[in-house]
Amino acid sequence: MYHSPSTIHPWLRRVTGIAVPCRAIALCCVVWCVLCMTQEASAQSLFTSFPASFRNTRNNELMEAASLAPVFKKLKQGKPVKVMQIGDSHVRGNYLPQSLGSTLQSYFPWVELSYYGINGAWARRFYDFDMVNHVASERPDLVIISFGTNEAHAANLNERDHAETMQTLTDRIRERCPAVCFLFTTPPGSYISQRTGSYTVGRGRRRRTRYTTTKIPNQNTTLVARSIVNFCRTRHIAVWDIFTIAGGSSSACTNWHNAGMMNTDCVHYLSHAYILQGKLLGEAIYKAYIGTATSGSQTRMMHGSTPKEQRPYRTVKGF
């Protein structure tokens, strides 16, 4: 119930027995309103928007975020947290992980982020013990695994083999870093070339057939993203499905392309697109962190945009 300063004054005196000047009450009300507006603005700042041309986007949030409870516990305690991102050329290009790191550090200055990407790499490229040793040498609390674009350009994808690849990778890293948490990301989307026609050039022995091609969305990205999400859900590993968040099979590729965010090869992205993706990932992690409700020694990871919509992922002990 709303009370004006003139009605608060006698009410407060009856309850507390203290005579408080009306001006002081009014000042407190103003301060309270400013704080509320600041909190509202801060909450709104968590929602970075896609370009207006994007269609069929989803809420920017993690799935299976409860698996990150050990990391969130250290963040809450203000302890140093090391995050490492590994992946393909999207990570190698620097813009995405650097944007992710600056976003996380804006919320948690004690977070330290490192990254290592290899052009053309598949997840199995990091099977090598040299790669595992490189990751372990950073002693990360959280490893973000960002592959899938190159897998999507393969002639065919066997989801079982892909799952075994991801399982082996996580197992070998966990052998060296027993307390590590994982966060997978799906590929954002890419295009492939498709033949649209042919024509002949030259004469006699120099006669050659040339082909005309056009770029079309790579539908294998849908299969790879689904494979990654299914793997993470069955093993309760956190996953950020940027492919679905940015439009899914119907719109993700065309959204990025039509917004002028893709490179001319339609596989890689321009710098401002990687910066946006890194910021969105950092915000998704922070949303998962603040979406916790602590009760005693248990923490329930919540999801939903409003209190009525929120539902617990599962109960996590020891937060």
Rosetta blueprint (number, residue, H / E / L):
1 M L
2 Y L
3 H L
4 S L
5 P H
6 S H
7 T H
8 I H
9 H H
10 P H
11 W H
12 L H
13 R H
14 R H
15 V H
16 T H
17 G L
18 I L
19 A L
20 V L
21 P L
22 C H
23 R H
24 A H
25 I H
26 A H
27 L H
28 C H
29 C H
30 V H
31 V H
32 W H
33 C H
34 V H
35 L H
36 C H
37 M H
38 T H
39 Q H
40 E H
41 A H
42 S H
43 A H
44 Q H
45 S L
46 L L
47 F L
48 T L
49 S L
50 F L
51 P L
52 A L
53 S L
54 F L
55 R L
56 N L
57 T L
58 R L
59 N L
60 N L
61 E L
62 L L
63 M E
64 E L
65 A H
66 A H
67 S H
68 L H
69 A H
70 P H
71 V H
72 F H
73 K H
74 K H
75 L H
76 K H
77 Q L
78 G L
79 K L
80 P L
81 V E
82 K E
83 V E
84 M E
85 Q E
86 I E
87 G E
88 D L
89 S H
90 H H
91 V H
92 R H
93 G L
94 N L
95 Y H
96 L H
97 P H
98 Q H
99 S H
100 L H
101 G H
102 S H
103 T H
104 L H
105 Q H
106 S H
107 Y H
108 F L
109 P L
110 W L
111 V E
112 E E
113 L E
114 S E
115 Y E
116 Y E
117 G E
118 I L
119 N L
120 G L
121 A L
122 W L
123 A H
124 R H
125 R H
126 F H
127 Y H
128 D L
129 F H
130 D H
131 M H
132 V H
133 N H
134 H H
135 V H
136 A H
137 S H
138 E L
139 R L
140 P L
141 D L
142 L E
143 V E
144 I E
145 I E
146 S E
147 F L
148 G L
149 T H
150 N H
151 E H
152 A H
153 H L
154 A L
155 A L
156 N L
157 L L
158 N L
159 E H
160 R H
161 D H
162 H H
163 A H
164 E H
165 T H
166 M H
167 Q H
168 T H
169 L H
170 T H
171 D H
172 R H
173 I H
174 R H
175 E H
176 R H
177 C L
178 P L
179 A L
180 V L
181 C E
182 F E
183 L E
184 F E
185 T E
186 T L
187 P L
188 P L
189 G L
190 S L
191 Y E
192 I E
193 S E
194 Q E
195 R E
196 T E
197 G E
198 S E
199 Y E
200 T E
201 V E
202 G L
203 R L
204 G H
205 R H
206 R H
207 R L
208 R E
209 T E
210 R E
211 Y E
212 T E
213 T E
214 T E
215 K E
216 I E
217 P E
218 N L
219 Q L
220 N H
221 T H
222 T H
223 L H
224 V H
225 A H
226 R H
227 S H
228 I H
229 V H
230 N H
231 F H
232 C H
233 R H
234 T H
235 R H
236 H L
237 I L
238 A E
239 V E
240 W E
241 D L
242 I H
243 F H
244 T H
245 I H
246 A L
247 G L
248 G H
249 S H
250 S H
251 S H
252 A H
253 C H
254 T H
255 N H
256 W H
257 H H
258 N H
259 A L
260 G L
261 M L
262 M E
263 N L
264 T L
265 D L
266 C L
267 V L
268 H L
269 Y E
270 L L
271 S H
272 H H
273 A H
274 Y H
275 I H
276 L H
277 Q H
278 G H
279 K H
280 L H
281 L H
282 G H
283 E H
284 A H
285 I H
286 Y H
287 K H
288 A H
289 Y H
290 I H
291 G L
292 T E
293 A E
294 T E
295 S E
296 G L
297 S L
298 Q E
299 T E
300 R E
301 M E
302 M E
303 H E
304 G L
305 S L
306 T L
307 P L
308 K L
309 E L
310 Q L
311 R E
312 P E
313 Y E
314 R E
315 T E
316 V E
317 K E
318 G L
319 F L
